[in-house]
Amino acid sequence: MFKSILFLGLLCAALFVLNIVVGSVWIPPSDLYVIITDPSDDTRVWQNIIFNYRLPRALAALLAGASLSLSGLFMQTFFRNPLAGPFVLGISSGASLGVALVVLGSSFFSVIGLTYYAGISTTLGAIMGSFLVFLVVIYFSTKVADHTSLLIIGLMFSSATGAVVSVLQYFSNPEDIQAYLMWTFGDLGSVTMGELTMMVPLIMIGLVSSIFLLKPLNIYLIGNAYARNAGLNLQRSKYAIICVTALLAGTVTAYCGPIAFIGLAGPHIARMILDTSDHKKLIPYSAVMGSVVLLFCDMVSRLPGLAQSLPLNAITSLLGGPLVIWLIVKRKNIQSGF
């Protein structure tokens, strides 16, 4: 366990450095320290590239990968469903609706004869949408006892918000639709250093809170009846898991867009490598695994050496899907832990 997490940590660090030096402009790794510390005219251009573009992007990939992977792990355990991801509660749909109202709302409201002015950024719109959905999920979690009903409510809410977004798209002009579509692709490059000062504390609160979910998550694997006998407060644990998941997934979606696949693949890869369902081991391993996968996918999506780039979500699915399939085929007898 220690050797594997150490290797994964070193791999994560290596990919983090590669994300800084690789891109449309190659930055020599041997000169990286001098470039960062020397404010001379010779290094000013490279410093601008690193501090204004690549370093924020690499940090965003590091944090987003860990957050989405942990969110997926929590939801898979909470619902005891290996197909559950970080967005099954509708958090991503709420963020999408908030962004759609900001980007597409002006065209729709002008059609029905109302004056509309958003006056907010897509990030703030996504935060507001995610928060509203979070409040709805918390409300319904007090009304339904079983997790399956809560899962269905989340899926139905996602369908409803998707319908609203479709209506907004129908009345919008092509430029606004394209802007919204670009947001749905997921983008780490739009995160600035200023936004990281707000993003990092929120994610760190979620990551630190994950430590206190070790016992409830392990007990949830055994069943609700055993959890009650073990003295676990199911209602309080349910609120805690939902809150931490919403905080992690909602923050990433607000600042980076809805990044696909990482929350589903990261926990599965961690389980198959460790061959355990103990969250004391799965939580740190899943977090680092999510960062590794997203750092690698983001580096590939930038098409090093070229001026163009590919949608991040396309790369996460194209590279991550075959990887998980290969691991499943290689490991014929997998104990999923559900």
C-alpha positions as CSV (number, residue, x, y, z in Angstrom):
1,M,0.0,0.0,0.0
2,F,2.7,2.5,1.0
3,K,4.9,1.7,-2.1
4,S,1.9,2.0,-4.4
5,I,0.7,5.3,-3.0
6,L,4.3,6.6,-3.1
7,F,4.7,5.6,-6.8
8,L,1.3,7.2,-7.6
9,G,2.4,10.4,-5.8
10,L,5.6,10.6,-7.7
11,L,3.8,9.9,-11.0
12,C,1.3,12.7,-10.1
13,A,4.2,15.1,-9.4
14,A,5.9,14.2,-12.7
15,L,2.7,14.8,-14.6
16,F,2.2,18.1,-12.8
17,V,5.7,19.3,-14.0
18,L,5.0,18.0,-17.5
19,N,1.7,20.0,-17.6
20,I,3.8,23.1,-17.0
21,V,6.5,22.5,-19.6
22,V,4.5,20.9,-22.4
23,G,2.2,22.8,-24.6
24,S,2.2,24.8,-27.8
25,V,5.4,26.4,-26.6
26,W,8.0,23.9,-25.1
27,I,9.7,25.0,-21.9
28,P,13.0,23.2,-21.1
29,P,12.5,21.3,-17.8
30,S,16.2,21.8,-17.0
31,D,15.7,25.6,-17.1
32,L,12.4,25.5,-15.2
33,Y,13.8,26.5,-11.8
34,V,15.8,29.4,-13.3
35,I,12.8,30.6,-15.3
36,I,10.6,30.7,-12.2
37,T,13.1,32.4,-9.9
38,D,14.9,34.7,-12.3
39,P,12.8,37.8,-13.2
40,S,15.1,38.9,-16.1
41,D,13.9,40.0,-19.5
42,D,15.1,36.7,-21.0
43,T,12.7,34.7,-19.0
44,R,9.8,37.1,-18.8
45,V,7.8,35.6,-21.7
46,W,8.1,32.1,-20.2
47,Q,7.2,33.3,-16.8
48,N,4.1,34.9,-18.2
49,I,3.1,31.5,-19.8
50,I,3.8,29.6,-16.6
51,F,2.1,31.8,-14.0
52,N,-0.8,33.1,-16.1
53,Y,-1.7,30.0,-18.0
54,R,0.0,26.6,-17.2
55,L,0.4,26.7,-13.5
56,P,-3.2,27.6,-12.7
57,R,-4.3,25.0,-15.2
58,A,-2.1,22.3,-13.6
59,L,-3.3,23.2,-10.1
60,A,-6.9,23.1,-11.3
61,A,-6.4,19.6,-12.8
62,L,-4.7,18.5,-9.6
63,L,-7.6,19.7,-7.4
64,A,-10.5,18.8,-9.8
65,G,-9.2,15.3,-10.4
66,A,-9.0,14.5,-6.7
67,S,-12.4,16.2,-5.9
68,L,-14.3,14.4,-8.7
69,S,-12.7,11.0,-7.9
70,L,-13.6,11.3,-4.2
71,S,-17.1,12.5,-5.1
72,G,-17.6,9.5,-7.3
73,L,-16.3,7.1,-4.6
74,F,-18.7,8.6,-2.0
75,M,-21.7,8.3,-4.3
76,Q,-20.8,4.7,-5.4
77,T,-20.6,3.7,-1.7
78,F,-23.6,5.7,-0.6
79,F,-25.9,4.2,-3.2
80,R,-24.1,0.9,-3.4
81,N,-24.1,1.3,-7.1
82,P,-20.9,1.0,-9.2
83,L,-22.4,3.2,-11.9
84,A,-23.0,6.1,-9.6
85,G,-20.9,9.2,-10.3
86,P,-20.4,12.6,-8.6
87,F,-23.3,14.2,-10.5
88,V,-26.1,11.7,-9.8
89,L,-27.6,14.2,-7.3
90,G,-28.2,16.7,-10.1
91,I,-25.4,19.1,-9.0
92,S,-24.0,19.3,-12.5
93,S,-27.4,19.8,-14.0
94,G,-28.1,22.7,-11.6
95,A,-24.7,24.3,-12.6
96,S,-25.6,23.8,-16.3
97,L,-29.0,25.4,-15.8
98,G,-27.3,28.4,-14.0
99,V,-24.8,28.8,-16.9
100,A,-27.6,28.4,-19.5
101,L,-29.6,31.2,-17.9
102,V,-26.5,33.5,-17.9
103,V,-25.4,32.6,-21.5
104,L,-28.8,31.8,-23.2
105,G,-31.3,33.6,-21.1
106,S,-31.2,37.0,-22.8
107,S,-32.5,35.5,-26.1
108,F,-35.3,33.5,-24.5
109,F,-36.6,36.4,-22.4
110,S,-36.5,38.8,-25.3
111,V,-38.7,36.3,-27.3
112,I,-41.4,36.3,-24.6
113,G,-41.2,40.1,-24.2
114,L,-39.3,40.5,-21.0
115,T,-36.2,42.5,-20.3
116,Y,-33.3,40.3,-19.1
117,Y,-29.9,41.2,-17.8
118,A,-27.7,38.6,-16.1
119,G,-24.8,40.8,-15.1
120,I,-23.0,37.8,-13.6
121,S,-20.3,35.5,-14.9
122,T,-20.8,31.9,-15.9
123,T,-18.8,30.8,-12.8
124,L,-21.2,32.6,-10.5
125,G,-24.2,31.3,-12.4
126,A,-22.9,27.8,-12.0
127,I,-22.3,28.3,-8.3
128,M,-25.8,29.6,-7.8
129,G,-27.3,26.7,-9.8
130,S,-25.4,24.1,-7.9
131,F,-26.3,25.6,-4.6
132,L,-30.0,25.7,-5.4
133,V,-29.9,22.0,-6.4
134,F,-28.1,21.2,-3.3
135,L,-30.8,22.8,-1.2
136,V,-33.4,20.8,-3.1
137,V,-31.5,17.6,-2.6
138,I,-31.2,18.3,1.2
139,Y,-34.9,19.0,1.4
140,F,-35.9,15.7,-0.4
141,S,-33.4,13.7,1.7
142,T,-35.5,14.6,4.7
143,K,-38.6,13.3,3.0
144,V,-37.4,9.9,1.6
145,A,-35.8,7.2,3.7
146,D,-34.2,5.0,1.1
147,H,-31.3,5.9,-1.0
148,T,-32.8,4.6,-4.2
149,S,-35.6,7.1,-4.1
150,L,-33.1,9.9,-3.6
151,L,-31.2,8.6,-6.6
152,I,-34.3,8.6,-8.8
153,I,-35.2,12.1,-7.6
154,G,-31.7,13.3,-8.6
155,L,-32.0,11.7,-12.1
156,M,-35.5,13.2,-12.6
157,F,-34.2,16.6,-11.6
158,S,-31.4,16.2,-14.1
159,S,-33.9,15.4,-16.9
160,A,-36.1,18.4,-15.9
161,T,-33.2,20.9,-16.0
162,G,-32.0,19.4,-19.3
163,A,-35.4,20.1,-20.7
164,V,-35.3,23.7,-19.6
165,V,-31.8,24.1,-21.1
166,S,-33.1,22.7,-24.4
167,V,-35.9,25.3,-24.4
168,L,-33.3,28.0,-23.8
169,Q,-31.2,26.7,-26.6
170,Y,-34.1,26.6,-29.0
171,F,-34.7,30.3,-28.7
172,S,-31.0,31.3,-28.6
173,N,-28.8,32.6,-31.3
174,P,-25.9,30.3,-32.7
175,E,-23.2,32.4,-30.9
176,D,-24.7,31.9,-27.5
177,I,-25.4,28.2,-28.1
178,Q,-21.7,27.8,-29.1
179,A,-20.6,29.6,-26.0
180,Y,-22.7,27.3,-23.8
181,L,-21.6,24.2,-25.7
182,M,-17.9,25.2,-25.1
183,W,-18.6,25.3,-21.4
184,T,-20.1,21.8,-21.4
185,F,-16.9,20.4,-22.8
186,G,-15.0,21.1,-19.6
187,D,-12.1,23.5,-19.5
188,L,-9.3,23.8,-17.0
189,G,-7.6,26.6,-19.0
190,S,-10.2,29.2,-18.0
191,V,-9.3,29.0,-14.3
192,T,-7.2,32.0,-13.3
193,M,-5.0,32.5,-10.2
194,G,-7.6,34.8,-8.8
195,E,-10.3,32.1,-9.1
196,L,-7.9,29.6,-7.5
197,T,-7.8,31.7,-4.4
198,M,-11.5,31.0,-4.0
199,M,-11.5,27.5,-5.4
200,V,-8.7,26.0,-3.3
201,P,-10.2,26.8,0.2
202,L,-13.6,25.2,-0.8
203,I,-12.0,22.1,-2.1
204,M,-9.6,21.8,0.8
205,I,-12.6,22.0,3.2
206,G,-14.2,19.1,1.2
207,L,-11.0,17.0,1.1
208,V,-10.3,17.5,4.9
209,S,-14.0,16.6,5.7
210,S,-13.5,13.4,3.8
211,I,-11.4,12.1,6.6
212,F,-14.4,12.1,8.9
213,L,-16.4,10.0,6.5
214,L,-14.1,6.9,6.8
215,K,-16.2,5.1,9.3
216,P,-19.7,5.9,7.9
217,L,-18.6,4.9,4.4
218,N,-17.2,1.5,5.5
219,I,-20.3,0.8,7.6
220,Y,-22.6,1.7,4.6
221,L,-21.0,-1.1,2.6
222,I,-22.4,-3.7,5.1
223,G,-26.0,-2.3,5.1
224,N,-28.3,0.0,7.0
225,A,-29.4,-2.6,9.5
226,Y,-25.8,-3.2,10.6
227,A,-25.1,0.5,10.6
228,R,-27.9,1.1,13.1
229,N,-26.7,-1.7,15.3
230,A,-23.2,-0.2,15.2
231,G,-24.6,3.0,16.5
232,L,-24.3,5.1,13.3
233,N,-26.6,8.0,13.0
234,L,-27.9,7.3,9.4
235,Q,-29.6,10.7,8.9
236,R,-26.6,12.7,10.1
237,S,-24.2,10.5,8.0
238,K,-26.4,10.9,4.9
239,Y,-26.3,14.7,5.3
240,A,-22.5,14.7,5.7
241,I,-21.9,12.6,2.7
242,I,-24.3,14.6,0.5
243,C,-22.8,17.9,1.7
244,V,-19.2,16.9,1.1
245,T,-20.0,15.5,-2.3
246,A,-22.0,18.6,-3.3
247,L,-19.2,20.9,-2.1
248,L,-16.5,19.0,-4.1
249,A,-18.4,18.3,-7.3
250,G,-20.2,21.7,-7.3
251,T,-17.0,23.7,-6.9
252,V,-15.2,21.8,-9.7
253,T,-18.2,22.2,-12.0
254,A,-18.6,25.9,-11.3
255,Y,-15.0,26.7,-12.1
256,C,-14.0,24.0,-14.6
257,G,-17.3,23.0,-16.2
258,P,-18.8,19.5,-16.1
259,I,-15.8,17.2,-16.4
260,A,-16.9,13.7,-17.4
261,F,-15.7,10.2,-16.5
262,I,-13.1,11.1,-13.8
263,G,-15.5,10.6,-10.9
264,L,-16.6,7.2,-12.3
265,A,-13.2,5.8,-13.3
266,G,-11.0,7.0,-10.5
267,P,-12.6,5.0,-7.7
268,H,-12.9,1.8,-9.9
269,I,-9.2,2.0,-10.9
270,A,-8.3,2.4,-7.2
271,R,-10.4,-0.6,-6.1
272,M,-9.0,-2.8,-8.8
273,I,-5.4,-2.0,-8.0
274,L,-5.7,-2.2,-4.2
275,D,-8.2,-5.0,-4.2
276,T,-10.0,-3.6,-1.2
277,S,-13.1,-1.8,-0.2
278,D,-11.6,-0.2,2.9
279,H,-12.1,3.6,2.6
280,K,-9.1,4.2,4.8
281,K,-7.1,3.1,1.8
282,L,-9.5,4.0,-1.0
283,I,-9.9,7.7,-0.1
284,P,-6.2,8.8,-0.5
285,Y,-5.6,6.4,-3.4
286,S,-8.7,7.5,-5.3
287,A,-7.9,11.2,-4.8
288,V,-4.4,10.8,-6.2
289,M,-5.6,8.5,-9.0
290,G,-8.1,11.1,-10.0
291,S,-5.4,13.8,-10.2
292,V,-3.1,11.6,-12.2
293,V,-5.8,10.7,-14.8
294,L,-7.0,14.3,-15.2
295,L,-3.5,15.7,-15.4
296,F,-2.6,13.2,-18.1
297,C,-5.9,13.8,-20.1
298,D,-5.5,17.6,-19.9
299,M,-2.0,17.3,-21.2
300,V,-3.1,15.2,-24.1
301,S,-6.1,17.5,-24.9
302,R,-3.7,20.4,-25.4
303,L,-2.0,18.6,-28.4
304,P,1.6,19.4,-27.4
305,G,3.4,21.3,-30.1
306,L,0.3,22.5,-31.8
307,A,-1.8,25.6,-31.5
308,Q,-5.1,23.8,-31.4
309,S,-6.6,21.8,-28.5
310,L,-9.3,19.2,-28.1
311,P,-12.3,19.1,-25.8
312,L,-11.3,17.8,-22.4
313,N,-14.3,15.6,-21.9
314,A,-13.6,13.9,-25.2
315,I,-10.1,12.9,-24.0
316,T,-11.2,11.8,-20.6
317,S,-13.7,9.4,-22.1
318,L,-11.5,8.2,-25.0
319,L,-8.5,7.4,-22.8
320,G,-10.2,6.5,-19.6
321,G,-12.8,4.1,-21.0
322,P,-10.4,1.7,-22.6
323,L,-8.2,1.8,-19.5
324,V,-11.0,0.7,-17.2
325,I,-12.1,-2.0,-19.7
326,W,-8.6,-3.3,-19.9
327,L,-8.3,-3.5,-16.1
328,I,-11.6,-5.3,-15.9
329,V,-10.5,-7.9,-18.5
330,K,-7.1,-8.3,-16.8
331,R,-8.7,-8.8,-13.4
332,K,-11.2,-11.6,-14.1
333,N,-12.4,-11.9,-10.5
334,I,-13.1,-8.5,-9.2
335,Q,-14.5,-7.9,-5.7
336,S,-16.3,-4.6,-6.2
337,G,-17.1,-4.1,-2.5
338,F,-20.8,-3.3,-3.2
